[in-house]
Amino acid sequence: MDTLEEIMKQNIVFIFLICLLTLPYQAAGSDIESRIKTLEETLNKQQKIIEDQQKFIREMKEELRTFKDLNEPKPLKKAESLKEAEVTQLKSSGLTGLFGGSILTNPYISLVFNGFYYSSSISERELENRGIPGYSILGFEPKKGFNLESAELFLFAPVDPYFNLYATIPVTSDGAELEEAYFVTTALPGGLQLKGGQFKSNFSRYNAQHPHAWDFANPPLSYRAFLGQEGLIEKGLQLTYLPALPIYTLLGFEAFQGENEILFNPNAKNGPYAYTAYVKSSFDIGDASTLLLGPYAVWGKTRSETVAEDSFFRGDSQLYGFEAIYKWKPTNKQSLSFMGEYMLRNQKGQLSDLSLTSSANLKRVQDGFYVQGLYQYERWRLGARYDLLDLFKDTYRLAGVNQDFGEKPWQLTGAVEFNPSEFSRLRFQYEHDRSGRDGRTNHAFFLQLILGIGAHAAHPF
């Protein structure tokens, strides 16, 4: 009995010892399972982070490819506006907007600074009254010294698959004004496109450009004489047709309110009173050259106070013209371009004094042209322009008697530019101006700086 009890005691002690010995292993096993579980959870979190980072990298690569596409656009038909091409690229890019969603819900914004220093051999008072006798009494707009042409804000966004919307708002020291605000259709059939709002007429390449895109600091003499400093900017509608032809050919028609100060009536109401029609055709000459040709006509009702001092003209006006542009560009580092435009104005009506005490029949048949050339090598560009009025026609017949205003108005302009990048331009320009018809020469100098930020759409051919 004692022996059995001793054996039982020994067994109990043995079991107790075994339990003591296996406890660390059980605790270790439990700890290992816990550690394995923790490691698995950490690994899953890290795998999620890696997947998120891989997705972010793919999105960044896609945005980088799209950005390159936008800055290196695909070849277009000649004379096609790159605005529409960039819209197509944006629609297919899949870019996201500033706050999520499609980028098409956010406007496409840019700002262009255009300032210059102006010097002249004629006093500022004389410049203000230095019109072009027989053409316009409006004087020079630039003031001597520093001038801020504008800080031009440009906005654009596709509205939906059917419309694009554009606006140009120049800001000057006098405040902000709405220069352009218009829509353009994108889905009309058969090569048709409709444009409406307030915009620069597309009857000529030069008229359609904004001042910062000009090849010189100021407009040609013929534009100043026939249309004014800003050209033809009107409220109205434009319809264009692009037929399926072997060469690029664009047909256009515009109906405007008719508010141009020189050619029409700045106080026009219940229009339209002005119209334009034009054709633009371009074709390649070899691998590096292109030629664009474009006849046009502008006509409408006129009531203007710019013909003579203290008088106004009431009648009908027609302006006919033809433009030709040649471009040679074998590489991005070198190019050569020539551009010329001829204008003929025909007006008939009554010239009355402002008191309406007297009036007389007035007929004006006058013409003018300009020709310019520009050579670009790397970041430098040299340019020259020659302007002349009364080339073939010089009719100013008042009450049946032709008036003589003196010598033919003309001017010669030279410019040199340095373009540090595609977003900046520094231009020095000299102008030998004999437009006053009085034998005096105005030696004028411009030092111009143009800076642009944001994604500004490219200009037409």
C-alpha positions as CSV (number, residue, x, y, z in Angstrom):
1,M,0.0,0.0,0.0
2,D,2.8,2.3,0.9
3,T,4.5,1.3,-2.3
4,L,1.3,2.1,-4.3
5,E,1.0,5.5,-2.7
6,E,4.7,6.2,-3.3
7,I,4.2,5.2,-7.0
8,M,1.2,7.5,-7.3
9,K,3.1,10.3,-5.7
10,Q,5.9,9.7,-8.0
11,N,3.6,9.8,-11.0
12,I,1.9,13.0,-9.9
13,V,5.3,14.6,-9.4
14,F,6.4,13.3,-12.9
15,I,3.2,14.7,-14.6
16,F,3.7,18.0,-12.7
17,L,7.3,18.1,-14.0
18,I,6.2,17.4,-17.5
19,C,3.6,20.2,-17.3
20,L,6.2,22.6,-16.1
21,L,8.6,21.6,-18.9
22,T,5.9,22.0,-21.7
23,L,4.5,25.3,-20.5
24,P,7.3,27.4,-22.2
25,Y,6.7,25.5,-25.5
26,Q,2.9,26.2,-25.4
27,A,3.5,29.9,-24.6
28,A,6.1,30.0,-27.4
29,G,3.6,28.4,-29.8
30,S,1.0,30.9,-28.9
31,D,3.4,33.8,-29.3
32,I,4.5,32.4,-32.7
33,E,1.0,32.3,-34.0
34,S,0.4,35.8,-32.8
35,R,3.6,37.0,-34.5
36,I,2.6,35.2,-37.7
37,K,-0.8,36.8,-37.7
38,T,0.7,40.2,-37.1
39,L,3.2,39.7,-39.9
40,E,0.4,38.7,-42.3
41,E,-1.6,41.8,-41.4
42,T,1.5,44.0,-42.0
43,L,2.2,42.2,-45.3
44,N,-1.4,42.8,-46.4
45,K,-1.1,46.5,-45.6
46,Q,2.2,46.8,-47.4
47,Q,0.8,45.0,-50.4
48,K,-2.1,47.5,-50.4
49,I,0.3,50.5,-50.3
50,I,2.3,49.0,-53.2
51,E,-0.8,48.5,-55.3
52,D,-1.9,52.1,-54.6
53,Q,1.6,53.4,-55.5
54,Q,1.6,51.4,-58.7
55,K,-1.8,52.8,-59.6
56,F,-0.5,56.4,-58.9
57,I,2.6,55.8,-61.0
58,R,0.4,54.6,-63.9
59,E,-1.8,57.7,-63.6
60,M,1.2,60.0,-63.5
61,K,2.7,58.3,-66.6
62,E,-0.6,58.7,-68.5
63,E,-0.8,62.4,-67.5
64,L,2.8,62.9,-68.6
65,R,2.1,61.3,-72.0
66,T,-1.0,63.5,-72.4
67,F,1.0,66.6,-71.4
68,K,3.6,65.8,-74.1
69,D,0.8,65.3,-76.7
70,L,-0.7,68.7,-75.8
71,N,2.7,70.4,-76.3
72,E,3.6,68.5,-79.4
73,P,0.3,68.4,-81.3
74,K,-0.3,66.1,-84.2
75,P,-0.1,67.5,-87.7
76,L,-3.3,69.3,-88.8
77,K,-4.8,70.4,-92.1
78,K,-3.3,73.8,-93.1
79,A,-5.0,76.8,-91.7
80,E,-6.9,74.7,-89.1
81,S,-7.1,76.3,-85.7
82,L,-5.3,74.4,-83.0
83,K,-8.0,75.3,-80.5
84,E,-10.3,72.6,-81.9
85,A,-7.5,70.1,-82.0
86,E,-6.5,70.7,-78.4
87,V,-10.2,70.1,-77.4
88,T,-10.1,66.7,-79.2
89,Q,-6.9,65.8,-77.4
90,L,-8.4,66.9,-74.0
91,K,-11.5,64.8,-74.6
92,S,-9.5,61.7,-75.3
93,S,-6.9,62.2,-72.6
94,G,-8.9,61.2,-69.5
95,L,-7.3,63.9,-67.4
96,T,-9.0,64.7,-64.2
97,G,-10.1,68.2,-63.1
98,L,-8.7,70.4,-60.3
99,F,-11.2,69.0,-57.8
100,G,-12.0,65.6,-59.3
101,G,-14.1,64.7,-62.3
102,S,-13.3,65.4,-65.9
103,I,-11.0,68.3,-66.8
104,L,-13.6,69.3,-69.3
105,T,-15.7,70.7,-66.4
106,N,-12.9,73.2,-65.6
107,P,-11.8,76.2,-67.8
108,Y,-8.6,76.3,-69.7
109,I,-7.0,79.5,-68.5
110,S,-4.1,81.7,-69.6
111,L,-2.8,85.2,-69.1
112,V,-0.7,87.2,-71.5
113,F,1.1,90.4,-70.5
114,N,1.8,92.9,-73.3
115,G,3.6,96.1,-72.4
116,F,6.0,98.4,-74.2
117,Y,7.9,101.7,-74.1
118,Y,7.2,104.2,-76.8
119,S,9.2,107.1,-78.1
120,S,8.5,109.5,-80.9
121,S,10.1,112.5,-82.6
122,I,6.7,114.2,-82.6
123,S,5.1,115.7,-79.5
124,E,2.4,113.7,-77.8
125,R,-0.2,116.5,-78.4
126,E,0.6,116.3,-82.1
127,L,0.4,112.5,-82.1
128,E,-3.1,112.6,-80.6
129,N,-4.3,114.8,-83.5
130,R,-2.2,113.1,-86.2
131,G,-4.8,111.3,-88.2
132,I,-4.6,110.3,-91.9
133,P,-6.2,113.1,-93.8
134,G,-8.8,111.9,-96.2
135,Y,-9.0,108.6,-94.4
136,S,-9.5,109.0,-90.7
137,I,-9.2,111.8,-88.1
138,L,-8.3,109.4,-85.3
139,G,-4.8,109.9,-84.0
140,F,-2.2,107.6,-82.5
141,E,-3.2,105.6,-79.4
142,P,0.2,104.9,-77.8
143,K,1.4,107.5,-75.3
144,K,5.0,108.4,-74.9
145,G,6.8,106.5,-72.2
146,F,5.6,103.2,-70.6
147,N,2.4,101.6,-71.9
148,L,0.5,98.6,-70.7
149,E,-1.3,97.4,-73.8
150,S,-3.1,94.8,-71.7
151,A,-2.9,91.8,-69.4
152,E,-5.1,89.5,-71.5
153,L,-7.1,86.8,-69.7
154,F,-8.1,83.9,-72.0
155,L,-10.6,81.3,-70.9
156,F,-11.8,78.2,-72.8
157,A,-13.7,75.1,-72.0
158,P,-15.8,72.5,-73.9
159,V,-19.4,72.8,-72.7
160,D,-20.5,69.4,-73.9
161,P,-20.0,67.3,-77.1
162,Y,-21.8,70.0,-79.1
163,F,-20.3,73.4,-78.0
164,N,-17.1,75.0,-77.0
165,L,-17.0,78.3,-75.1
166,Y,-14.3,81.0,-75.3
167,A,-13.7,84.4,-73.7
168,T,-11.0,87.0,-73.9
169,I,-10.8,89.7,-71.2
170,P,-8.0,92.3,-71.5
171,V,-7.2,94.2,-68.4
172,T,-5.6,97.7,-68.7
173,S,-5.0,100.6,-66.4
174,D,-8.5,101.8,-67.3
175,G,-10.0,98.6,-66.1
176,A,-11.3,95.3,-67.5
177,E,-13.4,94.9,-70.6
178,L,-14.9,92.0,-72.5
179,E,-13.2,91.8,-75.8
180,E,-14.5,88.4,-77.0
181,A,-17.1,85.9,-75.7
182,Y,-18.4,83.4,-78.1
183,F,-19.4,79.8,-78.6
184,V,-18.3,77.4,-81.4
185,T,-20.3,74.3,-82.4
186,T,-18.4,71.0,-82.7
187,A,-20.9,68.5,-84.0
188,L,-22.6,70.0,-87.1
189,P,-22.6,67.7,-90.1
190,G,-21.2,68.2,-93.6
191,G,-18.2,70.4,-92.7
192,L,-20.4,73.1,-91.2
193,Q,-19.5,75.1,-88.1
194,L,-21.4,77.9,-86.3
195,K,-19.9,80.6,-84.2
196,G,-21.8,83.3,-82.2
197,G,-21.3,86.0,-79.7
198,Q,-18.7,88.8,-79.8
199,F,-15.5,88.0,-81.6
200,K,-12.9,89.2,-84.0
201,S,-13.9,88.7,-87.6
202,N,-12.1,86.0,-89.5
203,F,-12.2,87.7,-92.9
204,S,-8.4,88.0,-92.7
205,R,-5.6,86.3,-90.8
206,Y,-4.4,89.6,-89.4
207,N,-7.8,90.7,-88.2
208,A,-8.4,87.5,-86.3
209,Q,-5.2,87.9,-84.2
210,H,-4.9,89.5,-80.8
211,P,-2.2,92.2,-80.4
212,H,0.2,89.9,-78.6
213,A,0.3,87.6,-81.7
214,W,1.1,90.4,-84.1
215,D,4.4,90.2,-86.0
216,F,4.9,93.9,-85.2
217,A,4.0,96.1,-82.2
218,N,1.3,98.1,-84.1
219,P,-1.1,97.3,-86.9
220,P,-0.5,98.0,-90.6
221,L,-1.3,101.4,-92.0
222,S,-4.2,100.1,-94.1
223,Y,-5.9,98.6,-91.0
224,R,-5.6,101.9,-89.1
225,A,-7.0,103.8,-92.1
226,F,-10.0,101.4,-92.9
227,L,-10.9,99.7,-89.7
228,G,-9.0,101.3,-86.8
229,Q,-6.4,100.1,-84.3
230,E,-8.4,97.0,-83.1
231,G,-9.7,95.9,-86.4
232,L,-13.2,94.4,-86.8
233,I,-14.5,93.0,-83.5
234,E,-18.3,92.7,-83.5
235,K,-21.4,91.0,-82.0
236,G,-22.9,88.5,-84.5
237,L,-22.8,85.1,-86.1
238,Q,-20.4,83.2,-88.3
239,L,-21.0,80.2,-90.5
240,T,-18.1,78.3,-92.1
241,Y,-18.1,75.4,-94.5
242,L,-15.1,73.1,-95.1
243,P,-15.8,71.0,-98.2
244,A,-14.1,67.7,-98.9
245,L,-11.6,69.0,-101.5
246,P,-8.1,67.8,-102.3
247,I,-6.7,71.1,-100.9
248,Y,-7.8,73.0,-97.7
249,T,-10.6,75.4,-98.6
250,L,-12.7,77.2,-96.1
251,L,-15.8,79.3,-97.0
252,G,-17.1,81.8,-94.4
253,F,-20.0,84.2,-93.9
254,E,-20.5,86.6,-91.0
255,A,-23.4,88.9,-90.0
256,F,-22.6,91.6,-87.5
257,Q,-24.3,94.3,-85.5
258,G,-22.1,96.9,-87.4
259,E,-20.5,98.9,-84.5
260,N,-17.0,99.5,-86.0
261,E,-16.2,103.2,-85.4
262,I,-14.6,103.9,-88.8
263,L,-16.4,101.6,-91.2
264,F,-19.8,101.3,-89.7
265,N,-21.7,102.9,-86.7
266,P,-20.5,102.7,-83.1
267,N,-24.1,103.3,-81.9
268,A,-25.7,100.7,-84.2
269,K,-28.9,99.1,-82.8
270,N,-31.4,96.6,-84.2
271,G,-28.8,95.1,-86.5
272,P,-27.3,93.3,-88.4
273,Y,-25.9,96.2,-90.5
274,A,-22.6,94.6,-91.5
275,Y,-21.6,91.5,-93.3
276,T,-18.4,89.6,-94.5
277,A,-17.8,86.8,-96.9
278,Y,-14.4,85.1,-97.5
279,V,-12.6,82.2,-98.9
280,K,-9.3,80.7,-97.5
281,S,-7.4,78.1,-99.4
282,S,-3.9,76.7,-98.6
283,F,-1.7,74.1,-100.2
284,D,1.8,72.7,-99.7
285,I,4.7,73.7,-102.0
286,G,7.3,71.0,-101.5
287,D,8.0,69.5,-98.1
288,A,8.7,72.7,-96.1
289,S,6.6,75.4,-97.8
290,T,2.9,76.4,-97.6
291,L,0.9,79.1,-99.4
292,L,-2.4,80.5,-98.2
293,L,-4.6,82.7,-100.4
294,G,-7.7,84.5,-99.3
295,P,-10.1,87.0,-101.0
296,Y,-12.8,88.7,-98.9
297,A,-15.5,91.3,-98.9
298,V,-16.9,93.4,-96.0
299,W,-19.9,95.6,-96.5
300,G,-22.7,97.4,-94.6
301,K,-24.4,100.6,-93.4
302,T,-22.2,103.5,-92.2
303,R,-22.7,106.4,-89.8
304,S,-19.2,107.6,-88.7
305,E,-17.8,110.8,-87.2
306,T,-14.2,109.8,-88.2
307,V,-14.2,111.2,-91.7
308,A,-13.7,114.9,-91.0
309,E,-13.7,117.2,-88.0
310,D,-17.1,118.2,-86.6
311,S,-19.0,116.1,-89.2
312,F,-20.5,112.7,-89.7
313,F,-20.9,110.5,-92.7
314,R,-24.0,108.5,-93.5
315,G,-24.0,106.0,-96.4
316,D,-22.9,102.6,-97.6
317,S,-19.5,101.1,-97.4
318,Q,-17.7,98.2,-99.1
319,L,-14.3,96.9,-98.3
320,Y,-12.7,94.4,-100.7
321,G,-9.4,92.7,-100.0
322,F,-7.0,89.8,-100.8
323,E,-4.3,88.3,-98.6
324,A,-1.4,86.0,-99.5
325,I,0.8,84.2,-97.0
326,Y,3.9,82.1,-97.8
327,K,5.7,80.1,-95.1
328,W,9.0,78.2,-95.4
329,K,10.0,76.1,-92.3
330,P,12.5,73.3,-92.9
331,T,13.2,72.9,-89.2
332,N,12.1,74.4,-85.8
333,K,15.3,76.4,-85.7
334,Q,14.8,78.2,-89.0
335,S,11.8,79.8,-90.9
336,L,11.0,82.4,-93.4
337,S,7.6,84.0,-94.1
338,F,6.1,86.6,-96.4
339,M,2.7,88.2,-96.0
340,G,0.9,90.8,-98.1
341,E,-2.6,92.2,-98.1
342,Y,-4.4,94.6,-100.5
343,M,-7.6,96.6,-99.5
344,L,-10.0,98.7,-101.5
345,R,-12.7,100.8,-99.9
346,N,-15.7,102.1,-101.7
347,Q,-18.1,104.6,-99.9
348,K,-21.0,106.6,-101.1
349,G,-23.3,108.9,-99.0
350,Q,-23.8,112.2,-97.3
351,L,-21.2,114.2,-95.3
352,S,-22.9,116.6,-92.9
353,D,-21.7,118.9,-90.2
354,L,-22.8,118.0,-86.7
355,S,-25.3,121.0,-86.6
356,L,-27.0,119.5,-89.6
357,T,-26.9,123.0,-91.3
358,S,-25.2,121.7,-94.4
359,S,-24.4,118.5,-96.2
360,A,-22.8,117.3,-99.4
361,N,-22.5,114.1,-101.4
362,L,-19.3,112.2,-100.6
363,K,-17.7,109.4,-102.6
364,R,-14.5,107.8,-101.5
365,V,-12.7,105.1,-103.4
366,Q,-9.3,104.5,-101.7
367,D,-6.9,101.6,-101.5
368,G,-3.8,100.5,-99.6
369,F,-1.6,97.5,-99.0
370,Y,1.2,96.2,-96.9
371,V,3.9,93.6,-97.4
372,Q,6.1,92.1,-94.8
373,G,8.8,89.5,-94.4
374,L,10.2,87.7,-91.3
375,Y,13.2,85.5,-90.9
376,Q,13.7,83.4,-87.8
377,Y,16.8,81.6,-86.7
378,E,16.7,79.8,-83.4
379,R,15.6,82.3,-80.8
380,W,16.0,85.4,-83.0
381,R,13.7,86.9,-85.5
382,L,14.1,89.8,-87.9
383,G,11.2,91.5,-89.7
384,A,10.4,94.4,-92.0
385,R,7.1,95.8,-93.3
386,Y,6.2,98.4,-95.9
387,D,2.8,100.2,-95.9
388,L,1.3,102.4,-98.6
389,L,-2.1,104.0,-99.2
390,D,-3.4,105.5,-102.4
391,L,-1.7,102.7,-104.4
392,F,-4.1,102.8,-107.4
393,K,-7.1,104.7,-106.1
394,D,-7.2,108.2,-104.6
395,T,-10.8,109.4,-104.9
396,Y,-12.3,111.8,-102.3
397,R,-15.0,113.6,-104.2
398,L,-17.0,116.0,-102.0
399,A,-19.9,117.8,-103.7
400,G,-18.5,116.7,-107.1
401,V,-15.0,118.1,-106.5
402,N,-12.1,115.8,-105.9
403,Q,-10.0,116.8,-102.8
404,D,-6.2,116.8,-102.6
405,F,-4.7,116.0,-99.2
406,G,-1.1,115.9,-100.2
407,E,1.4,113.1,-100.6
408,K,0.6,109.5,-100.3
409,P,0.6,108.1,-96.8
410,W,3.3,105.5,-96.2
411,Q,5.6,104.0,-93.5
412,L,8.5,101.6,-93.2
413,T,9.0,99.4,-90.2
414,G,11.8,97.2,-89.0
415,A,12.0,94.9,-85.9
416,V,14.3,92.5,-84.2
417,E,13.1,90.0,-81.6
418,F,14.6,87.7,-79.0
419,N,12.4,84.8,-77.8
420,P,13.9,83.2,-74.7
421,S,11.1,80.6,-74.8
422,E,7.7,80.1,-76.4
423,F,6.2,82.0,-73.4
424,S,8.3,85.2,-73.7
425,R,9.2,87.7,-76.4
426,L,11.4,90.9,-76.3
427,R,11.0,93.1,-79.4
428,F,12.7,96.3,-80.5
429,Q,11.0,98.1,-83.4
430,Y,11.7,101.3,-85.4
431,E,9.1,103.0,-87.6
432,H,9.7,105.6,-90.3
433,D,6.2,107.1,-90.5
434,R,5.0,109.5,-93.2
435,S,1.3,108.9,-92.8
436,G,0.5,112.5,-91.9
437,R,0.6,113.7,-95.5
438,D,2.3,116.9,-94.4
439,G,5.9,116.0,-95.4
440,R,6.9,115.4,-91.7
441,T,8.5,112.1,-90.6
442,N,7.7,110.6,-87.3
443,H,10.6,108.5,-86.0
444,A,9.0,106.1,-83.6
445,F,10.6,103.4,-81.4
446,F,9.0,100.5,-79.5
447,L,10.6,98.3,-76.9
448,Q,8.0,95.6,-76.2
449,L,7.8,92.7,-73.7
450,I,5.3,89.9,-74.0
451,L,4.9,87.2,-71.4
452,G,2.4,84.4,-71.3
453,I,1.4,81.9,-68.6
454,G,-1.1,79.1,-68.7
455,A,-2.1,76.9,-71.6
456,H,-2.8,79.4,-74.4
457,A,-4.3,77.8,-77.5
458,A,-2.3,78.1,-80.7
459,H,-3.2,80.7,-83.3
460,P,-4.4,79.8,-86.8
461,F,-2.0,79.3,-89.7
